[in-house]
Amino acid sequence: MTGYQLRDVGGALSWGALLHFVQFLPRTSALSRELVPPSDAERWTDGTVVAALVADLIDTVNAMGVALMAKGSGRSPSWPRPYPRPWAKDEGTRYGSDPIPVEDFDAWWDSKKKGDGDA
């Protein structure tokens, strides 16, 4: 924002100027949110709470629509996938297993060469 870098502190940028800059960072900056977490009122106005509620509302409306369409058909409905939430961890399809630690890799690799059917 200012063109200065941390290496400039103590030289071209004084410590007082850095403190003044940090004190007046906008509430949307990562450092400001880390130093002073947003209040409940701010979370409603910055959209974090509203986005989660809208995503839940979309999921509920989609589920109701599927249930209503399946009501007269006599078949069980295939439920829609949840609305994607960028802040949530993706629980999509995973292939394989957890990674093998580096120190165990050679032993694992040698066990696959012996013809146990997996190699």
Residue, then its C-alpha position, 0 to 999 in steps of 0.5 A: m500500500t505504501g511502497y515500503q517493505l519490511r527491510d525498510v523499517g529502521g532506515a527509510l521507514s521509521w518504527g513510528a511510521l510503521l506503527h501509525f500505518v498498522q494502527f490505521l489499516p482498514r478492517t478488511s486487511a488480514l493483519s487487522r482481522e488477526l489483531v482485532p477479530p471482527s465483532d458479531a455485528e461486523r461479521w454480519t455486515d462483511g458478508t461472512v455470516v450472510a454467505a453461509l446462511v444463503a448457501d444453507l437456504i439454497d440447499t434447503v430449497n433444492a432439497m424441498g424441490v427434489a422431495l416435492m418432485a419425487k412425492g407422486s412418483g413413488r421413487s426415492p429421490s436422488w438428493p442434490r449436491p450441496y451448494p459449494r462453499p469456498w470456505a469449507k474443506d472439499e470432501g470430494t472423491r479421494y483416491g489412494s491413501d495418505p502419503i508415505p513418509v519419506e523414510d518409509f518409502d524405500a521399504w514400501w517400494d521394495s515390498k511392491k517389487k517382490g510380486d505381492g500382486d499390487a505392482 
